[in-house]
Amino acid sequence: MDLDPDLAALRSLGGFFVLRTLPPPPPAAAGGGGGPHRLPTLAEAYGGVAPHGRHDALALRVATVGARLRTAEPRVAASLAQQGLAARLWSAALGCAVLYGRLPSLEPGLLRWDPLASAPDDLWLTGVRALPGDAGTVAAVVLHAHLEPLGAALRARYGVAAGLLRGNAGSALAATARELARWARAHGRTDAAERARALTAELFTHPLLRATGARAGTAFRRRSCCLYYRVPGGGLCGDCCLTRLPRSSPRAASG
């Protein structure tokens, strides 16, 4: 199936998969003042660029996630912000590869993003350019074009460990695969289920994902922790490597 300009097939998969291609509204981050307001691109966010004199988009996103989760630890907010964006990127790319057999170019310079928007991260693609839908292209589009520069920025600015960020990427991919499998079963789409399974299995052979966790079917147990347990009221995620809350967690400390 050819990619349509609105990527309409993604809508049936749910909000994490939808990729907007219409002109975006004025960004929540724009605030008042004169001059043209526009959403930053992800390329600008990864590079620390503040377009039109606006605030650094990546720093804004980390601060926004931290405020909503009520954590005063920037490293925790940075980890969870990265995992949320990774989930959106995997979902859009893998969803297109499964349903269309192709995917759009998701170059960071083509994706606009509002760092103050609510979860899931809202993305706007400024032009649909078709690419092959194989696992190698998905890895190039998501891992290399996005998660590597994003990870480098978060490591340099917030001290987030590389292994943790790779674990977040693996966890987000596994969650995307589970949701695609669930949707395929519900809609009798055995072809989509098999394509999602094959693509995911091949993606997990990539050197950046191979050691992130253990897989059994759609189940995944990661080998690192995303630090969600350090969020006030947080706990352990379903795929966490930990089996009990560390003593340093806010919940364990108050228990």
C-alpha positions as CSV (number, residue, x, y, z in Angstrom):
1,M,0.0,0.0,0.0
2,D,1.3,3.4,-0.9
3,L,1.8,6.0,1.9
4,D,-1.1,8.5,1.8
5,P,-0.5,12.2,2.6
6,D,-2.3,11.9,6.0
7,L,-0.9,8.5,7.0
8,A,-4.5,7.7,7.9
9,A,-4.0,4.0,8.4
10,L,-2.1,4.8,11.7
11,R,-5.3,6.2,13.3
12,S,-6.8,2.8,14.0
13,L,-3.8,1.9,16.0
14,G,-4.3,4.6,18.7
15,G,-2.8,7.8,19.8
16,F,0.8,6.6,20.2
17,F,1.0,5.7,16.6
18,V,-0.7,8.7,15.0
19,L,1.7,11.0,13.1
20,R,0.2,14.3,12.1
21,T,1.0,15.7,8.7
22,L,-1.2,18.8,8.7
23,P,0.2,22.2,9.6
24,P,0.7,22.4,13.4
25,P,-1.0,24.9,15.6
26,P,0.9,27.7,17.4
27,P,3.2,26.0,19.9
28,A,2.3,26.0,23.6
29,A,5.9,27.0,24.3
30,A,5.6,30.2,22.2
31,G,3.8,32.3,24.8
32,G,3.3,35.9,24.1
33,G,5.3,38.4,22.2
34,G,5.6,39.4,18.6
35,G,7.0,37.7,15.6
36,P,6.2,34.4,14.0
37,H,5.9,31.4,16.3
38,R,6.7,27.9,15.1
39,L,7.4,24.6,16.7
40,P,11.0,23.6,16.9
41,T,12.2,20.6,14.9
42,L,13.7,17.6,16.6
43,A,17.0,18.4,14.9
44,E,17.0,21.8,16.7
45,A,16.1,20.1,20.0
46,Y,18.9,17.6,19.8
47,G,21.4,20.3,18.9
48,G,20.3,22.6,21.7
49,V,19.1,25.3,19.2
50,A,16.6,27.8,20.4
51,P,14.8,29.0,17.2
52,H,13.7,32.6,17.0
53,G,15.2,33.3,20.4
54,R,12.9,30.8,22.1
55,H,13.9,28.5,25.0
56,D,16.0,25.3,24.4
57,A,13.3,22.8,23.4
58,L,15.1,19.7,25.0
59,A,15.6,21.5,28.3
60,L,11.9,22.6,28.2
61,R,10.8,19.0,27.6
62,V,12.8,17.6,30.5
63,A,11.6,20.3,32.8
64,T,8.0,19.7,31.7
65,V,8.2,16.0,32.3
66,G,9.8,16.6,35.6
67,A,7.1,19.0,36.7
68,R,4.3,16.7,35.7
69,L,5.9,13.7,37.5
70,R,6.8,15.9,40.5
71,T,10.4,14.8,40.5
72,A,13.2,17.2,41.3
73,E,15.8,15.0,39.7
74,P,16.7,16.1,36.2
75,R,18.3,12.8,35.4
76,V,15.0,11.0,36.1
77,A,13.0,13.4,34.0
78,A,15.5,13.2,31.2
79,S,15.3,9.4,31.1
80,L,11.5,9.3,31.1
81,A,11.3,12.1,28.5
82,Q,13.6,10.1,26.2
83,Q,11.5,6.9,26.7
84,G,8.3,8.7,25.8
85,L,9.8,10.2,22.6
86,A,11.3,6.8,21.7
87,A,7.9,5.2,22.1
88,R,6.4,7.7,19.7
89,L,9.1,7.3,17.1
90,W,9.0,3.5,17.2
91,S,5.3,3.5,17.0
92,A,5.1,5.8,13.9
93,A,7.9,4.0,12.1
94,L,6.9,0.4,12.9
95,G,3.2,1.1,12.4
96,C,3.8,2.4,8.9
97,A,6.2,-0.4,8.1
98,V,3.6,-3.0,9.2
99,L,0.5,-1.4,7.6
100,Y,1.9,0.2,4.5
101,G,5.0,-1.9,3.9
102,R,6.8,1.4,3.7
103,L,7.6,4.3,6.1
104,P,8.0,8.0,5.7
105,S,11.3,9.7,6.1
106,L,11.3,10.8,9.7
107,E,14.4,13.0,9.5
108,P,14.8,15.1,12.6
109,G,14.6,18.3,10.5
110,L,11.2,17.2,9.1
111,L,9.6,16.5,12.5
112,R,8.2,19.4,14.5
113,W,7.5,19.0,18.2
114,D,6.0,21.0,21.1
115,P,8.1,20.4,24.2
116,L,5.3,21.7,26.4
117,A,2.6,19.4,25.1
118,S,1.1,16.6,27.2
119,A,2.0,13.0,26.7
120,P,2.2,11.2,24.3
121,D,4.6,13.5,22.5
122,D,2.8,15.2,19.6
123,L,4.7,15.1,16.4
124,W,4.1,16.8,13.0
125,L,5.8,15.6,9.9
126,T,6.3,18.3,7.3
127,G,6.1,16.2,4.2
128,V,5.7,12.5,3.5
129,R,8.6,11.0,1.6
130,A,8.4,7.2,1.2
131,L,11.2,4.9,2.3
132,P,11.5,1.1,2.2
133,G,9.7,-0.6,5.1
134,D,12.5,-3.1,6.1
135,A,14.1,-3.4,9.5
136,G,17.3,-1.8,8.4
137,T,15.5,1.3,7.3
138,V,13.5,1.4,10.5
139,A,16.7,1.2,12.5
140,A,18.3,3.9,10.5
141,V,15.3,6.2,10.8
142,V,14.7,5.7,14.6
143,L,17.9,4.5,16.2
144,H,20.5,6.4,14.2
145,A,18.7,9.5,13.1
146,H,17.0,10.2,16.4
147,L,17.9,8.1,19.5
148,E,21.7,8.4,19.0
149,P,21.8,12.2,18.9
150,L,19.1,12.5,21.5
151,G,21.0,10.1,23.8
152,A,24.3,12.0,23.3
153,A,22.6,15.2,24.3
154,L,21.0,13.7,27.4
155,R,24.2,12.0,28.5
156,A,26.2,15.3,28.1
157,R,23.6,17.5,29.7
158,Y,22.0,15.3,32.4
159,G,24.5,12.5,33.0
160,V,22.0,9.7,32.0
161,A,23.8,6.4,31.4
162,A,24.1,5.1,27.9
163,G,23.0,1.6,28.9
164,L,19.9,3.1,30.5
165,L,19.0,5.0,27.4
166,R,19.5,1.9,25.2
167,G,17.3,0.0,27.7
168,N,14.6,2.7,27.3
169,A,14.8,2.3,23.5
170,G,14.4,-1.5,23.8
171,S,11.6,-1.2,26.2
172,A,9.7,1.2,24.0
173,L,10.2,-1.0,20.9
174,A,8.9,-4.1,22.8
175,A,5.9,-2.1,24.0
176,T,5.2,-1.0,20.4
177,A,5.4,-4.6,19.2
178,R,3.0,-5.8,21.9
179,E,0.4,-3.1,21.0
180,L,0.7,-4.0,17.3
181,A,0.2,-7.7,18.1
182,R,-2.8,-6.9,20.3
183,W,-4.3,-4.8,17.5
184,A,-3.6,-7.4,14.9
185,R,-5.3,-10.1,17.0
186,A,-8.4,-7.9,17.6
187,H,-8.8,-7.2,13.9
188,G,-7.9,-10.7,12.5
189,R,-4.8,-9.3,10.8
190,T,-2.5,-12.3,10.9
191,D,-0.4,-10.7,8.1
192,A,0.2,-7.6,10.2
193,A,1.0,-9.7,13.3
194,E,3.6,-11.7,11.4
195,R,5.1,-8.7,9.8
196,A,5.3,-6.9,13.2
197,R,6.9,-10.0,14.8
198,A,9.5,-10.4,12.0
199,L,10.5,-6.7,12.0
200,T,10.7,-6.6,15.8
201,A,12.8,-9.7,16.0
202,E,15.2,-8.4,13.4
203,L,15.4,-5.0,15.1
204,F,16.4,-6.7,18.3
205,T,19.5,-8.2,16.6
206,H,20.8,-4.6,16.1
207,P,24.0,-4.0,18.2
208,L,22.4,-1.1,20.0
209,L,19.4,-3.2,21.1
210,R,20.7,-6.8,21.3
211,A,21.8,-6.6,24.9
212,T,18.9,-4.4,26.2
213,G,16.8,-7.3,27.6
214,A,15.4,-10.8,27.3
215,R,12.5,-11.5,25.0
216,A,9.9,-14.3,25.0
217,G,7.2,-13.8,22.4
218,T,6.0,-10.2,23.0
219,A,7.2,-10.2,26.7
220,F,10.4,-8.3,27.5
221,R,12.5,-8.0,30.6
222,R,15.0,-5.2,30.4
223,R,18.5,-5.3,31.9
224,S,18.5,-1.7,33.0
225,C,16.1,0.5,35.0
226,C,14.4,3.7,33.6
227,L,14.4,5.3,37.1
228,Y,10.7,5.6,37.3
229,Y,10.8,4.2,40.8
230,R,12.4,7.5,41.9
231,V,9.3,9.4,40.9
232,P,7.1,10.3,43.9
233,G,4.4,7.6,44.0
234,G,6.2,5.6,41.3
235,G,7.0,2.0,41.3
236,L,8.5,-0.7,39.2
237,C,7.6,-1.0,35.5
238,G,6.3,-4.3,34.2
239,D,9.5,-5.0,32.3
240,C,11.9,-3.6,35.0
241,C,15.1,-5.5,35.8
242,L,14.5,-4.9,39.5
243,T,12.3,-7.2,41.6
244,R,11.8,-4.9,44.5
245,L,11.9,-1.2,45.2
246,P,15.4,0.1,46.1
247,R,15.7,1.7,49.6
248,S,16.5,5.0,47.9
249,S,13.1,5.2,46.2
250,P,10.6,7.8,47.6
251,R,7.9,5.1,48.0
252,A,10.3,2.7,49.8
253,A,11.6,5.5,52.0
254,S,8.0,6.4,53.1
255,G,6.8,2.8,53.4
